[in-house]
Amino acid sequence: MSDNPNVLWIMADQLRFDYLSCYGHPHLHTPHIDALAARGVRFTNAYVQSPVCGPSRMSAYTGRYVRSHGSTWNGMPLRVGEPTLGDHLREAGARAVLVGKTHMTADAEGMAWLGIDPGSDIGVRVSECGFEPFERDDGLHPDSPRQRWSAYDDYLVAHGYTSDNPWEDFANSGLDTDGNLLSAWLLKNSRLAANIPEEHSETAYMTNRAMDFMQSAMQGDAPWVCHLSYIKPHWPYIVPAPYHDMYDQSHIIPPVRSDAERDTDHPLMRAYLDARVCKSFSRDHVREHVIPAYMGLIKQLDDNLGRLFAWMDAKGLTENTIIAVTSDHGDYMGDHWMGDKDFYHQMAVKVPLVIADPRPQADGTRGTASDALVEMIDLAPTFMHALGCRAKPHVIEGRDLTPLLHGQDGFSRNYVISEHDYHWSEMARSLNVPQEDARTVMIFDGRWKYVRCEGFRPVLFDLATDPSELTDLGASTDPAHDAVRIRMDAALLSWSTRHHSRITATPAVLAGQKTAAESGILIGFWDEGEYKDATGKAFDSLQPHGRP
């Protein structure tokens, strides 16, 4: 055990917090993540900074809120010069390495403006969100060309799975009884077995690549953070045998929804429910097709993590590696008559977070659960602290979780924040909302969840009396609810007006700042006596060469 352990940061895209047995799922057993929780801390109130892949991840990688880093939607470039976890780690002689997905889009225009070669060391880091790309894999769309950043397609071809788009045709499609290739982009095909053996699936492949990185890193001395970022269980929802038929309709939890939600008078919520993905997942037969596949993908993930953790045990890595498992957001799966993510109910914006710290200071918290309000931006300062980075409160907006991991005082938070830019969506188009107004922001204090919807009334849930979030109190005339809305609006105003772009003002710079008079700027003094009273110096002493 060294003073600065390594970090394995595992993120599974679109993994719901309540689809793990350690978070209470009655049918989906995830013993390997459960075992990690048994030797670490399981956080029960962890929230992402956006319920969408790209901005959520950019917040995780920068330790900053979406309104601060500016990458508000998938494909929105993270601007050149925005500091990331990798940048901070390099200052301390540590590495930040990527194995998997980031959803990062490089600021090509900014790099060209600054004369940065995208192929240079700096250009690669800027293009990859500050990580060294050991292997990047962001997945594809049905008609996408061969990935430029991942070797997974080449791996498939090398193993005999040859087509113009191996990722689509093998990893994300299935065969019917007549041998016809059917794409999992169509939800009706979700129950098919993926057209590839499990050992060659994307989840298994990326697990192997993480092992490859850690094996190579054992030859060096630099501590590292390895971000193992799985695409699954994100759609397309399809999983290889034997996981494709492990679960059926009997394992599906009834949806969390009410008729009153469907009859909402809120224009934006009505537009959500009218969007294609929500209409689709509100149908029971869609849920019955997709959820067993989604569960199978999570079971496959857990089994591969078990394989990874056993390998780390055998290599002696476990005793010196902090392991964190989390997600970038959840998945509605028909709850609240919705599909995919994009809003702020618990199943979308609350995520699993399990951290196992092998250091002796964490012995007293092993196997415990913490109900502290934590955010995804807290991971960056936590990892920085573990690897010996200096604190950067002028840049990092997250808070170090080490006190919670080590059973110490020093961590507190009154509320969590999440943001969504929906200008791209069916909702914005149907409501004719201009791009600059198509935004929402959530604030949650552990009881009250308040969603400010620009141009519309707010949404409000009381999770103490309504933990399933079935009753929107945003239009309630009860004075008590009005008081809550006023308080939450004030908290949002306070949060939004804090310093968040003054990232060059380090604590040392701020501590060394002088008043105008101390800097030699003489404004507002009436005479020499007033000056001397204020500064303790004679005015004559300032005259150069004794001249008046």
C-alpha positions in Angstrom: 0.0 0.0 0.0 1.4 3.3 -1.1 0.4 6.8 0.1 -1.1 7.5 -3.3 -3.1 4.5 -4.6 -4.2 4.0 -8.1 -7.9 4.5 -9.1 -10.1 2.3 -11.3 -13.1 4.4 -12.2 -15.8 2.3 -13.7 -18.8 4.0 -15.4 -21.6 2.0 -17.1 -23.6 4.1 -19.4 -27.4 4.4 -18.6 -27.2 2.1 -15.6 -30.1 2.7 -13.2 -29.3 2.8 -9.5 -32.1 0.4 -8.6 -31.2 -2.3 -11.0 -28.5 -3.7 -8.7 -29.2 -6.1 -5.9 -27.2 -4.0 -3.4 -29.7 -1.1 -4.2 -32.7 -3.4 -3.7 -33.6 -5.0 -7.0 -35.5 -8.2 -6.1 -34.6 -10.3 -9.2 -31.4 -8.9 -10.7 -28.5 -10.2 -8.6 -25.2 -8.5 -9.0 -22.9 -10.2 -6.5 -19.7 -8.7 -7.7 -20.8 -5.1 -7.4 -22.5 -6.1 -4.1 -19.1 -7.5 -2.9 -17.4 -4.2 -3.8 -20.1 -2.4 -1.7 -19.4 -4.8 1.2 -15.8 -3.6 1.4 -16.5 0.1 0.6 -19.2 2.7 0.8 -22.5 2.6 -1.1 -23.9 6.1 -1.7 -27.7 6.3 -1.7 -28.0 9.9 -2.8 -25.6 10.4 -5.8 -26.8 12.6 -8.6 -25.5 13.5 -12.0 -25.1 17.1 -13.3 -27.2 16.3 -16.4 -29.5 13.4 -17.3 -27.8 13.2 -20.7 -24.5 11.4 -21.6 -22.3 14.2 -22.9 -22.8 17.0 -20.4 -23.0 14.6 -17.5 -19.6 13.2 -18.5 -18.0 16.6 -19.1 -19.0 17.5 -15.6 -17.5 14.3 -14.2 -14.3 14.8 -16.1 -13.9 18.5 -15.2 -15.4 18.5 -11.7 -17.6 21.4 -12.8 -21.2 22.1 -13.4 -22.7 22.2 -16.9 -23.3 26.0 -16.7 -19.5 26.3 -16.0 -17.9 24.1 -18.6 -20.5 25.0 -21.3 -20.8 21.6 -23.0 -24.5 21.4 -22.6 -25.4 18.7 -25.0 -24.1 15.6 -26.8 -21.7 16.8 -29.5 -21.2 20.2 -27.9 -17.4 20.6 -27.9 -15.6 21.0 -24.6 -13.8 24.2 -25.1 -10.0 24.3 -25.4 -8.6 25.4 -22.0 -11.3 23.9 -19.9 -9.2 22.1 -17.2 -9.9 18.4 -16.7 -9.0 15.7 -14.2 -6.2 14.5 -16.5 -4.7 18.0 -16.6 -4.7 18.1 -12.8 -3.2 14.6 -12.4 -0.4 15.3 -14.7 0.8 18.2 -12.5 1.2 15.6 -9.7 3.0 13.1 -12.0 0.0 10.8 -12.3 -1.8 9.5 -15.4 -5.4 9.6 -16.5 -6.1 6.8 -18.9 -9.3 6.1 -20.9 -10.6 2.6 -21.7 -14.0 3.0 -23.3 -16.5 5.9 -23.8 -16.3 9.6 -23.1 -18.8 11.1 -25.5 -16.3 13.9 -25.9 -16.3 16.2 -28.9 -13.1 18.0 -29.5 -13.0 21.8 -29.9 -11.4 21.6 -33.4 -12.1 25.3 -34.1 -10.5 26.3 -30.9 -7.4 24.2 -31.5 -7.1 25.6 -35.0 -7.4 29.2 -33.6 -4.6 28.4 -31.1 -2.4 26.6 -33.6 -2.6 23.3 -31.8 -2.0 20.2 -33.9 -4.7 17.6 -33.1 -2.1 14.9 -33.5 0.3 16.4 -31.0 0.5 15.3 -27.4 -1.4 18.4 -26.3 -3.9 18.0 -29.2 -4.7 14.4 -28.3 -5.3 15.3 -24.7 -7.5 18.2 -25.6 -9.4 16.0 -28.0 -9.8 13.2 -25.5 -11.1 15.2 -22.5 -7.7 15.2 -20.9 -7.3 11.4 -20.9 -4.6 9.3 -22.5 -6.7 7.2 -24.9 -5.5 3.6 -24.3 -8.7 2.7 -26.1 -11.7 4.9 -26.9 -15.0 3.4 -27.9 -18.1 5.6 -28.1 -20.3 3.3 -30.1 -22.0 4.0 -33.3 -25.3 4.7 -35.0 -26.8 2.2 -37.6 -25.3 4.1 -40.6 -22.1 5.2 -39.0 -18.7 4.6 -40.7 -16.0 2.5 -39.1 -14.9 4.0 -35.8 -11.7 6.0 -36.1 -10.9 5.8 -32.4 -11.6 2.2 -31.4 -9.9 -1.0 -32.3 -13.1 -3.0 -31.5 -14.2 -3.2 -35.1 -10.8 -4.4 -36.2 -10.8 -6.9 -33.4 -14.1 -8.3 -34.7 -12.8 -8.6 -38.2 -9.7 -10.3 -36.9 -11.9 -12.9 -35.3 -13.9 -13.5 -38.4 -16.8 -11.1 -37.8 -16.5 -9.2 -41.1 -18.9 -6.6 -42.5 -19.0 -3.0 -43.4 -20.1 -2.3 -39.8 -19.2 -5.1 -37.5 -20.3 -3.2 -34.4 -23.8 -3.0 -35.8 -24.1 -6.4 -37.5 -22.6 -8.5 -34.8 -22.5 -6.8 -31.4 -25.8 -5.0 -31.8 -27.9 -7.2 -34.0 -29.4 -10.7 -33.7 -30.6 -13.5 -36.0 -34.1 -14.8 -36.3 -35.0 -18.5 -36.7 -34.4 -18.2 -40.4 -31.0 -16.7 -40.0 -32.1 -13.1 -41.0 -30.0 -10.3 -39.5 -32.2 -8.1 -37.3 -31.0 -4.8 -35.8 -31.5 -4.1 -32.1 -32.2 -0.5 -32.9 -35.7 -1.8 -33.4 -37.0 -2.5 -29.9 -38.9 -5.6 -31.1 -35.6 -7.4 -31.6 -34.3 -6.8 -28.0 -35.0 -10.3 -26.9 -32.8 -11.9 -29.5 -29.3 -13.1 -28.6 -26.7 -10.7 -30.0 -25.0 -12.1 -33.1 -21.7 -12.7 -31.3 -20.4 -15.0 -28.6 -20.2 -13.3 -25.2 -16.4 -13.5 -25.0 -16.2 -11.2 -28.1 -18.9 -8.8 -27.0 -18.1 -5.1 -26.4 -18.4 -5.5 -22.6 -16.1 -8.5 -22.5 -13.7 -6.8 -24.9 -13.4 -3.6 -23.0 -12.9 -5.5 -19.8 -10.0 -7.2 -21.4 -8.5 -3.9 -22.5 -8.7 -2.6 -19.0 -6.6 -5.6 -17.9 -4.2 -4.9 -20.8 -3.7 -1.3 -19.6 -3.2 -2.3 -15.9 -0.8 -5.0 -16.9 1.3 -2.5 -18.9 1.0 0.1 -16.1 2.6 -2.4 -13.6 5.9 -1.9 -15.5 5.9 1.9 -14.6 6.1 3.9 -11.4 3.5 6.6 -12.1 0.2 6.3 -10.2 -2.9 6.3 -12.5 -6.6 6.7 -12.8 -8.0 4.3 -15.3 -11.5 5.3 -16.5 -13.1 2.0 -17.6 -16.2 3.4 -19.3 -18.7 0.8 -20.7 -21.2 1.6 -23.4 -23.7 -0.9 -22.1 -26.4 -1.2 -20.8 -27.1 1.9 -23.0 -29.2 1.1 -26.1 -29.3 -0.7 -28.5 -30.7 -3.1 -25.9 -29.4 -6.5 -26.9 -27.1 -8.9 -25.1 -25.3 -12.2 -26.1 -26.3 -15.6 -25.0 -26.8 -16.8 -22.3 -27.8 -13.5 -20.9 -30.5 -12.8 -23.5 -33.1 -15.2 -21.9 -32.0 -15.1 -18.2 -35.0 -12.8 -17.5 -38.6 -12.7 -18.6 -41.8 -10.9 -17.8 -42.0 -12.4 -14.3 -38.8 -10.5 -13.4 -40.1 -7.1 -14.5 -41.0 -4.6 -11.7 -44.3 -2.8 -12.2 -43.9 0.7 -13.6 -43.9 3.7 -11.4 -46.6 5.9 -12.9 -50.1 7.3 -12.4 -52.9 8.4 -14.6 -52.6 11.9 -13.2 -49.2 12.2 -14.7 -50.5 11.4 -18.1 -53.2 14.1 -17.6 -50.6 16.8 -16.7 -51.4 20.4 -17.6 -47.7 21.3 -17.7 -46.9 22.0 -21.4 -43.3 20.8 -21.2 -44.2 17.6 -19.4 -47.0 17.1 -21.9 -44.4 17.5 -24.7 -42.1 14.9 -23.0 -44.9 12.4 -22.9 -45.8 13.0 -26.5 -42.1 12.4 -27.7 -41.6 9.1 -29.6 -39.4 7.4 -27.0 -41.9 8.1 -24.2 -44.9 7.0 -26.2 -43.0 3.8 -27.0 -41.9 2.9 -23.5 -45.3 3.7 -22.0 -46.6 0.6 -23.8 -46.4 -2.5 -21.7 -45.3 -4.8 -24.5 -42.3 -2.6 -25.2 -41.2 -2.8 -21.6 -41.7 -6.6 -21.6 -39.4 -6.8 -24.6 -36.7 -4.4 -23.5 -36.4 -4.7 -19.7 -35.3 -8.4 -19.8 -32.5 -7.5 -22.3 -31.6 -4.5 -20.1 -31.3 -6.7 -17.1 -29.2 -9.2 -19.1 -26.8 -6.5 -20.0 -26.4 -5.5 -16.4 -25.9 -9.1 -15.4 -23.3 -9.5 -18.1 -21.6 -6.4 -16.8 -21.5 -7.7 -13.3 -20.0 -11.0 -14.4 -17.3 -9.2 -16.3 -16.5 -7.0 -13.3 -16.2 -10.2 -11.3 -13.7 -11.5 -13.8 -11.8 -8.2 -13.7 -11.8 -8.0 -9.9 -10.5 -11.6 -9.6 -7.7 -10.8 -12.1 -6.8 -7.7 -10.0 -6.7 -9.9 -6.9 -4.3 -12.3 -8.6 -2.1 -9.5 -9.8 -1.9 -7.9 -6.4 -3.6 -4.7 -7.7 -6.6 -4.7 -5.4 -4.7 -3.8 -2.3 -3.5 -0.5 -3.8 -6.4 0.5 -6.0 -9.5 2.6 -5.2 -12.4 1.1 -7.2 -15.4 3.3 -8.0 -18.5 2.0 -9.9 -21.1 4.5 -11.1 -23.1 5.6 -14.1 -23.6 8.8 -16.2 -27.4 8.7 -15.8 -30.3 6.2 -15.5 -33.1 5.0 -17.8 -36.8 5.6 -17.4 -37.9 2.2 -18.8 -41.5 3.3 -18.9 -41.7 4.8 -15.4 -43.7 8.0 -15.4 -44.8 7.1 -18.9 -41.3 8.0 -20.1 -38.4 6.4 -21.9 -34.7 7.0 -22.2 -33.6 9.8 -19.8 -33.7 13.6 -20.2 -35.7 14.6 -17.1 -35.2 14.5 -13.4 -37.1 11.7 -11.8 -35.0 9.5 -9.6 -34.6 6.7 -12.1 -33.0 9.2 -14.6 -30.9 11.6 -12.5 -29.9 9.5 -9.4 -27.2 7.0 -10.0 -25.4 4.1 -8.2 -22.1 5.0 -6.7 -20.0 2.5 -4.9 -16.4 3.3 -3.8 -14.0 0.8 -2.2 -10.9 2.5 -0.8 -8.3 -0.1 0.3 -6.4 2.3 2.6 -6.5 1.6 6.3 -8.2 4.9 7.0 -11.3 3.5 5.3 -11.5 0.4 7.5 -14.2 1.9 9.7 -16.7 2.6 6.8 -16.5 -0.8 5.0 -19.9 -2.2 4.1 -21.7 1.0 5.1 -24.2 3.2 3.2 -24.0 7.0 3.1 -27.1 9.1 2.5 -25.1 12.3 2.1 -26.0 14.4 -1.0 -23.2 13.8 -3.4 -22.7 14.8 -7.0 -20.8 13.3 -9.9 -18.5 16.3 -9.9 -17.2 15.1 -6.4 -15.3 12.3 -8.0 -12.6 14.5 -9.6 -11.5 16.1 -6.3 -11.7 12.8 -4.5 -9.4 11.1 -7.0 -7.1 14.2 -7.1 -6.7 14.0 -3.3 -6.0 10.3 -3.4 -3.2 10.8 -6.0 -1.5 13.7 -4.3 -2.8 16.6 -6.3 -3.1 20.0 -4.7 -6.7 21.2 -4.1 -8.0 23.6 -6.6 -11.2 25.2 -5.2 -11.0 28.0 -7.7 -11.5 25.5 -10.5 -13.1 22.4 -9.1 -16.7 22.8 -8.0 -17.1 19.3 -6.6 -16.2 18.3 -3.1 -13.8 15.7 -1.9 -15.6 12.6 -0.7 -12.6 11.4 1.3 -14.1 12.4 4.7 -17.1 10.2 3.9 -14.9 7.3 2.8 -12.8 7.6 6.0 -15.5 8.2 8.5 -14.4 11.8 9.2 -16.1 15.1 9.5 -15.7 17.7 6.8 -18.2 17.0 4.1 -21.5 18.8 3.8 -23.9 19.8 1.0 -27.3 21.3 1.2 -28.5 20.5 -2.3 -27.5 18.9 -5.6 -27.9 20.5 -9.1 -28.6 19.0 -12.5 -29.2 20.8 -15.8 -30.7 19.9 -19.2 -30.5 21.7 -22.6 -33.4 20.3 -24.7 -33.1 22.6 -27.7 -32.3 19.7 -30.0 -35.5 17.7 -29.0 -39.0 17.0 -30.1 -40.2 18.9 -27.1 -38.5 22.2 -28.2 -39.9 21.8 -31.7 -43.5 21.0 -30.6 -43.6 23.9 -28.2 -41.7 26.3 -30.5 -39.2 27.1 -27.7 -36.2 29.0 -29.0 -32.7 27.6 -28.4 -31.8 30.1 -25.7 -34.9 29.2 -23.6 -34.9 25.5 -24.0 -33.3 24.7 -20.7 -34.3 23.3 -17.3 -32.4 23.0 -14.0 -33.1 20.8 -11.0 -32.3 21.5 -7.4 -32.8 18.8 -4.8 -32.2 19.2 -1.0 -32.9 15.7 0.0 -36.7 16.2 0.4 -37.9 18.8 -2.1 -37.1 18.4 -5.8 -37.6 21.7 -7.7 -37.3 22.0 -11.5 -37.1 25.4 -13.0 -38.5 25.2 -16.6 -37.7 28.4 -18.5 -40.9 29.9 -19.9 -43.1 27.5 -18.0 -44.2 27.0 -14.4 -41.9 24.9 -12.2 -42.2 21.3 -11.3 -42.1 20.4 -7.6 -42.0 17.0 -5.8 -42.0 16.3 -2.1 -40.1 13.0 -1.7 -40.9 12.8 2.0 -44.6 12.3 1.3 -44.4 11.2 -2.3 -41.2 9.2 -2.8 -42.4 7.9 -6.2 -42.7 11.5 -7.5 -46.2 11.0 -8.8 -47.7 14.3 -7.7 -46.4 17.6 -9.2 -46.8 20.4 -6.7 -45.5 23.0 -9.0 -48.9 24.6 -9.4 -50.1 24.0 -5.9 -51.8 27.0 -4.2 -50.9 25.7 -0.7 -48.9 28.6 1.0 -46.4 26.0 2.3 -45.6 24.9 -1.2 -45.3 28.5 -2.4 -42.7 29.0 0.4 -40.7 26.0 -0.8 -40.8 27.3 -4.4 -39.5 30.7 -3.3 -36.8 29.2 -1.2 -35.6 26.9 -3.9 -35.6 29.7 -6.5 -33.5 31.7 -4.1 -31.0 28.8 -3.7 -30.8 28.5 -7.5 -30.1 32.2 -7.9 -27.4 32.0 -5.2 -25.8 29.0 -7.0 -25.9 30.5 -10.5 -24.3 33.8 -9.4 -21.3 32.2 -7.7 -17.9 32.6 -9.2 -17.5 29.8 -11.7 -15.4 31.2 -14.5 -12.6 32.9 -12.4 -10.4 29.8 -12.7 -7.1 31.6 -13.1 -7.5 33.3 -9.6 -5.6 30.7 -7.5 -5.7 30.9 -3.7 -2.2 32.3 -3.8 -3.2 35.1 -6.2 -6.3 36.0 -4.1 -4.2 36.0 -0.9 -1.7 38.3 -2.4 -4.1 40.9 -3.7 -3.7 44.4 -2.4 -6.1 47.3 -2.0 -5.9 50.1 -4.6 -3.8 52.3 -2.1 -1.4 49.4 -1.4 -0.9 49.0 -5.1 0.0 52.7 -5.5 -3.4 53.7 -6.9 -4.4 56.9 -5.0 -8.1 57.4 -5.5 -10.4 59.1 -3.0 -7.9 60.7 -0.6 -8.6 64.3 0.3 -5.2 65.2 1.8 -1.9 63.9 3.1 -3.3 63.3 6.6 -6.1 61.2 5.4 -3.7 59.1 3.3 -1.4 58.6 6.3 -4.3 57.5 8.5 -5.3 54.9 6.0 -1.9 53.5 5.0 0.4 54.4 7.9 2.8 56.0 5.4 3.6 59.6 4.7 2.5 60.9 1.4 5.8 62.5 0.8 7.6 59.1 0.7 5.8 58.3 -2.5 7.1 61.2 -4.5 9.8 60.0 -6.9 13.2 61.6 -6.4 11.6 64.0 -3.9 9.7 65.9 -6.6 6.1 67.0 -5.8 
